[in-house]
Amino acid sequence: MDEPAKAASRILYGTGFGLILACGFGLIQDRMELTEIGFGHIFLGISLICLVSGRLLAQNKSYLKSYFPDEDEEEMADRIHEEMNEIENDSAVGNAWAELESQVLEEEIKSEQE
C-alpha cells in the first residue's frame, strides 16, 4: 500500500492530464478556442492547478501535506498507537475524576442526612 501522499499525487496527476485531454478534444471538435476565453479555459485552469498540486505533494512541499501525510505503514501504525494511548490515558483520568466526584457527593449526602 502506498503512502497517502503518493496516492493523492497520482490522483491529482491523473485528473490534471484528464482535463487537459478534455480540453484537447474540445479544441479538435471546435467547442473551445484558444483565442476566446470561455468555459473550456476553466477546465484548463483546474488541470494546471491539479498538476502543480500533484507535483508539490510529490515533493512534500504542498499545502495538502497536512491532509495527505508522507508516512509509510510502520510510521502510520506508530502514530495511531500513540494516539490510542493518549485517548486511553485521557479516558482513565476522566474516569478517576468521575469516581472522586461521586465519592465526594456520597459523603456530602451522608453528612446532610445525619
Backbone hydrogen bonds, N-H to C=O, Kabsch-Sander energy under -0.5 kcal/mol:
donor,donor_aa,acceptor,acceptor_aa,energy
5,A,69,P,-1.2
7,A,3,E,-2.1
8,A,4,P,-2.5
9,S,5,A,-2.2
10,R,6,K,-2.2
11,I,7,A,-2.1
12,L,8,A,-2.4
13,Y,9,S,-2.5
14,G,10,R,-2.7
15,T,11,I,-2.4
16,G,12,L,-2.6
17,F,13,Y,-2.8
18,G,14,G,-2.2
19,L,15,T,-2.3
20,I,16,G,-1.9
21,L,17,F,-2.2
22,A,18,G,-2.1
23,C,19,L,-2.1
24,G,20,I,-2.3
25,F,21,L,-2.4
26,G,22,A,-2.1
27,L,23,C,-2.1
28,I,24,G,-2.4
29,Q,25,F,-2.2
30,D,27,L,-1.0
31,R,26,G,-2.7
32,M,26,G,-1.5
41,H,38,G,-0.9
42,I,38,G,-0.5
42,I,39,F,-1.0
43,F,39,F,-0.9
44,L,40,G,-1.7
45,G,41,H,-2.3
46,I,42,I,-2.6
47,S,43,F,-2.4
48,L,44,L,-2.0
49,I,45,G,-2.2
50,C,46,I,-2.6
51,L,47,S,-2.5
52,V,48,L,-2.5
53,S,49,I,-2.6
54,G,50,C,-2.6
55,R,51,L,-2.2
56,L,52,V,-2.6
57,L,53,S,-2.4
58,A,54,G,-2.0
59,Q,55,R,-1.5
60,N,57,L,-0.9
61,K,56,L,-2.8
65,K,62,S,-1.2
67,Y,64,L,-0.9
68,F,64,L,-2.1
71,E,69,P,-1.1
76,M,72,D,-2.4
77,A,73,E,-2.5
78,D,74,E,-2.3
79,R,75,E,-2.5
80,I,76,M,-2.5
81,H,77,A,-2.3
82,E,78,D,-2.4
83,E,79,R,-2.2
84,M,80,I,-2.4
85,N,81,H,-2.2
86,E,82,E,-2.2
87,I,83,E,-2.2
88,E,84,M,-2.5
89,N,85,N,-2.5
90,D,86,E,-2.5
91,S,87,I,-2.3
92,A,88,E,-2.4
93,V,89,N,-2.4
94,G,90,D,-2.3
95,N,91,S,-2.5
96,A,92,A,-2.2
97,W,93,V,-2.3
98,A,94,G,-2.1
99,E,95,N,-2.3
100,L,96,A,-2.3
101,E,97,W,-2.5
102,S,98,A,-2.3
103,Q,99,E,-2.3
104,V,100,L,-2.3
105,L,101,E,-2.3
106,E,102,S,-2.3
107,E,103,Q,-2.3
108,E,104,V,-2.2
109,I,105,L,-2.5
110,K,106,E,-2.4
111,S,107,E,-2.3
112,E,108,E,-1.9
113,Q,109,I,-1.7
114,E,110,K,-1.2
